[in-house]
Amino acid sequence: MNYANILRSTGLAFAAAAGLACAANAETYKWITFKPQGAGDAQAITTQWLVDEFEARTGGKHKIEVFWGGSVAKTREIPEALGAGVGDFGDIITPYFPDMLPLNNAVGFFIPQPMNTLQVGQFMEELHATYPEFKQELANNNLHAFGFRPLEDYGMLCTKPVRTVADMKGLRIRSYGFAYPKLIEALGATPVSIATSEAYEALQRSIIDCTPIGPALARGWKYDEVAKYYIEIPLGASFGHLLAMNLDSYNGMDDETKAVVDQLGKDYLVEYARVLDEDAARVRELWKGDLNVEVIDFPEDQLLGVIGDAGIQSVRQEWIDRANAAGVPADEIVQRLTFGNPS
């Protein structure tokens, strides 16, 4: 769909006409997001934190107005809308755009991987600081990443206890993205493609037995009402969202405001990881109480024992080939995404 059609189909024409300007002297910038206001999760809470901090750190000279809940652009429309200047700031669910952003989807090809939420975010910061190809991939779409929002550390929430790889045999496990289908197959289970919004019913009706997820998201979607076993299988944190700007908006800022945005991106990651960790800890306490979810440790060596599977390696090689084709030294990056290497 071209951008003109998106304008007609989502009402972006109205937003554009309302003057979503990106001039250097603009007092109010626009943030377009799929997140609903008042969602109460770490993503929504820290988005508001960032907006408040931006106003405070610019001494009230500049503000950000948030257009919540896809009111200006739906989830899959945000990169094009943001690049076209309909908004100045926005959050992009990176795995939804593997063809547009293959390099920036690196972590998604390497599940399991050894890094937690904060480490994945710092890893992405390093990639953008070290390899210009990561920034250029975004610049090709008139976008600039000023911050990163990984997902939480993932395990699996199941409707039955899973204690070893042998218990995985024959299970139906929700699958999505790049690495999960092959990983699930390597564990002896069957991958089932199910949307996030449909997973509750799928667990309830035994269409699937498990879903990869973290505690905070499991509680947010209320999956833990119908699946009572959380398996501590060390999948690591997935990379979730880019905090992005329209590149022209960013370049149009004065140096002082740019410096505020640059620092805010780094500070946001730390604040987001803190809030997310607190949320996950709160959920684990709830699980011990009335929610009655059993947490089961899974042998790490059994998970790592399947990484050499040909299917898993083929997915990883796919990203390596893309990175090498783009002129990025993939081997240096892959070391950080591999168990047994320092993170």
C-alpha positions in Angstrom: 0.0 0.0 0.0 1.5 3.4 -0.9 1.4 6.3 1.5 -1.4 8.1 -0.3 -3.6 5.1 0.3 -2.6 4.9 3.9 -3.6 8.5 4.4 -7.0 7.7 3.0 -7.5 4.5 4.9 -6.4 5.6 8.4 -7.3 9.3 8.5 -3.7 10.4 8.4 -4.6 13.1 6.0 -6.4 14.9 8.8 -3.3 14.5 11.0 -1.0 15.8 8.3 -3.3 18.8 7.7 -3.2 19.5 11.5 0.4 20.5 11.1 2.5 17.8 12.4 5.6 19.9 11.8 9.2 18.9 12.3 10.8 22.3 12.1 13.8 23.0 14.3 11.9 25.6 16.3 8.7 23.6 16.8 7.4 23.7 20.3 5.5 20.5 20.1 6.6 17.3 18.4 4.2 14.4 17.6 4.6 10.8 18.8 2.6 8.2 16.9 2.1 4.8 18.6 0.1 1.6 18.6 0.1 1.5 22.4 -3.2 2.4 24.1 -3.0 5.2 26.6 -3.3 3.9 30.2 -2.3 0.3 29.2 -0.5 0.2 32.5 2.4 -1.9 31.1 6.1 -1.0 31.1 6.0 0.1 27.5 3.1 2.6 28.0 4.4 3.8 31.4 7.9 4.5 30.1 6.7 6.2 27.0 4.9 8.7 29.2 8.1 8.9 31.3 10.1 9.8 28.2 7.6 12.4 27.1 7.7 14.1 30.5 11.5 14.0 30.7 11.8 15.6 27.2 9.7 18.5 28.3 11.6 18.8 31.6 15.1 18.5 30.0 14.3 21.1 27.4 13.1 23.5 30.1 9.6 23.4 28.8 10.7 24.8 25.4 9.8 21.7 23.6 7.0 19.1 24.2 5.8 15.8 22.8 2.2 15.1 22.2 1.4 11.4 22.0 -1.2 10.0 19.6 -2.1 6.8 21.4 -3.7 3.5 20.3 -3.1 3.7 16.5 -5.2 6.8 16.2 -2.9 8.2 13.6 -1.2 5.1 12.2 -1.8 1.4 12.8 1.1 -0.8 13.9 2.2 -1.9 10.5 1.8 1.7 9.1 4.0 3.5 11.5 7.4 3.2 9.7 6.0 4.6 6.5 3.9 7.2 8.2 6.9 8.3 10.4 9.2 8.4 7.4 6.8 10.5 5.5 6.7 13.1 8.3 3.2 12.5 9.6 4.8 12.2 13.1 8.2 13.1 14.5 8.5 10.3 17.0 7.2 6.7 17.0 7.7 3.2 18.1 8.3 0.4 15.5 7.8 -3.3 16.2 11.0 -4.3 14.4 10.2 -8.0 13.7 7.1 -7.0 11.7 9.5 -5.5 9.1 12.1 -8.2 8.2 12.5 -7.0 4.6 12.7 -3.3 5.5 15.0 -3.8 8.5 17.0 -7.1 8.1 20.1 -5.9 10.0 18.1 -4.4 12.9 16.3 -7.7 13.3 19.6 -9.5 14.2 18.5 -10.8 17.6 15.4 -12.4 16.3 17.4 -14.8 14.3 19.4 -16.0 17.3 16.9 -17.5 19.9 18.0 -18.7 22.3 20.6 -16.2 23.1 22.4 -15.3 26.4 21.4 -11.6 26.9 18.7 -10.1 29.2 16.6 -7.1 28.4 19.1 -4.4 29.4 21.9 -6.2 27.7 20.0 -6.6 24.4 19.2 -2.9 24.4 22.9 -2.0 25.1 23.9 -4.4 22.4 21.7 -2.6 19.9 23.1 0.7 21.0 26.6 -0.7 20.3 25.6 -2.0 16.9 24.4 1.4 15.9 27.4 3.2 17.3 29.9 0.7 15.7 28.4 -0.2 12.3 27.0 2.6 10.2 25.0 0.1 8.1 22.5 -0.3 10.9 21.8 3.5 10.9 21.8 3.6 7.1 19.2 0.9 6.9 16.8 3.2 8.8 18.0 6.3 7.0 17.0 4.7 3.7 13.4 5.0 5.0 14.0 8.5 6.4 14.1 7.1 10.0 16.5 7.5 12.9 16.7 5.2 15.9 17.3 7.2 19.1 16.5 4.4 21.5 15.6 0.7 21.9 12.9 -1.2 23.7 13.7 -5.0 24.0 11.2 -7.4 25.3 11.6 -9.2 28.6 13.5 -12.4 29.3 11.4 -15.3 27.9 10.5 -18.7 29.1 7.5 -20.7 28.2 4.0 -20.7 29.8 2.4 -24.1 29.4 -0.9 -25.9 30.3 1.1 -28.9 31.6 4.4 -29.4 33.4 7.5 -29.5 31.3 10.7 -30.5 33.1 13.0 -31.9 30.3 13.4 -32.0 26.6 11.6 -35.4 26.7 8.5 -33.6 28.0 8.5 -31.4 24.9 8.0 -34.2 22.6 4.7 -33.9 20.7 3.7 -30.6 22.4 2.1 -27.9 20.2 3.9 -24.6 20.9 3.0 -21.2 19.7 5.5 -20.0 17.1 6.3 -16.7 15.3 9.2 -14.8 13.9 12.4 -16.2 12.5 14.1 -18.5 15.1 11.2 -19.9 17.1 9.7 -22.4 14.5 13.1 -24.2 14.0 13.9 -24.1 17.7 10.5 -25.7 18.6 11.0 -28.4 16.0 14.5 -29.1 17.3 13.0 -29.6 20.8 10.7 -32.3 19.4 7.5 -30.1 19.5 5.3 -28.8 16.7 5.2 -25.1 16.0 1.8 -23.5 15.6 1.3 -20.0 14.2 -1.1 -18.2 16.5 -1.5 -14.4 16.9 -0.9 -12.9 20.3 -4.5 -11.9 20.6 -5.6 -15.5 19.9 -3.2 -17.3 22.2 -5.5 -17.1 25.3 -8.3 -19.0 23.6 -5.8 -21.4 22.0 -4.3 -22.3 25.4 -7.8 -22.5 27.0 -9.0 -24.9 24.2 -5.8 -26.9 24.1 -5.1 -25.8 20.5 -1.6 -25.1 21.8 0.1 -26.4 24.9 2.7 -23.7 25.4 3.7 -20.2 24.3 7.1 -18.5 24.6 6.5 -15.4 26.8 7.8 -13.5 29.8 5.9 -13.1 33.1 4.9 -9.5 32.6 3.4 -10.1 29.2 1.8 -13.4 30.4 -0.1 -11.5 33.1 -0.8 -8.6 30.8 -2.6 -10.9 28.3 -4.0 -13.0 31.2 -2.6 -16.2 29.7 -1.8 -17.3 33.3 -5.5 -17.7 33.9 -5.6 -20.8 31.6 -1.9 -22.0 31.7 -0.5 -22.7 35.1 3.1 -23.8 34.5 5.9 -21.3 33.7 9.0 -23.1 32.4 12.3 -21.3 33.1 13.8 -22.3 29.8 16.5 -19.7 29.1 15.5 -18.2 25.7 16.9 -14.8 26.5 15.3 -11.5 25.7 13.9 -10.8 22.3 14.5 -7.5 20.5 11.2 -5.7 20.3 10.9 -2.1 19.3 12.8 0.8 17.9 12.2 4.2 19.4 12.4 6.1 16.1 12.3 9.6 14.7 11.6 11.0 11.4 15.1 11.7 10.2 14.3 15.1 8.9 12.8 16.0 12.3 15.9 14.8 14.1 18.3 16.6 11.7 16.2 19.8 12.0 16.7 20.0 15.8 19.2 22.4 17.2 22.3 20.7 18.8 21.0 21.2 22.3 17.7 19.4 21.6 19.5 16.7 19.7 21.7 16.1 22.7 18.6 15.8 25.0 17.1 13.2 22.6 20.3 11.2 22.3 20.7 11.0 26.1 17.0 10.3 26.6 17.3 7.2 24.4 20.0 5.8 26.6 18.3 6.8 29.8 15.0 5.4 28.6 16.5 1.9 28.2 17.6 1.8 31.8 14.3 3.1 33.1 12.3 0.7 30.9 14.4 -2.3 32.0 13.9 -1.2 35.6 10.1 -0.9 35.3 9.9 -4.2 33.4 11.9 -6.0 36.0 9.7 -4.7 38.8 6.6 -5.7 36.8 7.9 -9.2 36.3 8.8 -9.5 40.0 5.3 -8.4 40.9 3.8 -11.0 38.6 5.9 -13.8 40.1 4.6 -12.9 43.5 1.1 -13.1 42.2 1.8 -16.5 40.8 2.8 -17.7 44.3 -0.6 -16.6 45.6 -4.1 -16.8 44.2 -3.0 -17.2 40.6 -1.2 -20.5 41.6 1.3 -20.7 38.7 4.1 -23.2 39.2 7.5 -22.1 38.1 9.7 -25.0 36.8 13.4 -24.9 36.1 14.5 -26.3 32.8 17.9 -27.8 32.3 20.0 -25.3 30.4 22.3 -27.9 29.0 19.3 -29.7 27.3 18.3 -26.5 25.6 21.8 -25.7 24.5 22.2 -29.3 23.2 19.8 -28.6 20.4 21.4 -25.4 19.1 23.5 -27.3 16.6 20.3 -28.5 14.9 20.5 -27.9 11.1 17.2 -26.0 11.1 18.3 -23.6 13.8 21.7 -23.1 12.1 20.0 -22.4 8.8 18.0 -19.5 10.3 21.2 -18.0 11.8 23.0 -18.4 8.5 20.2 -16.5 6.8 21.0 -13.4 8.9 24.7 -13.9 8.6 24.4 -13.9 4.8 22.3 -10.8 4.8 24.8 -9.0 7.1 27.8 -10.0 5.0 26.0 -8.9 1.8 25.5 -5.5 3.5 29.2 -5.2 4.3 28.7 -5.9 8.0 31.3 -8.3 9.7 28.7 -10.7 10.9 31.1 -13.0 12.8 31.9 -10.2 15.3 28.2 -9.7 16.0 27.3 -13.4 16.1 29.8 -14.0 18.9 27.7 -11.8 21.2 24.6 -13.7 20.4 26.0 -17.1 21.2 26.0 -18.9 24.5 29.4 -19.3 26.0 30.7 -15.9 24.8 30.9 -12.8 27.0 28.0 -10.4 26.7 
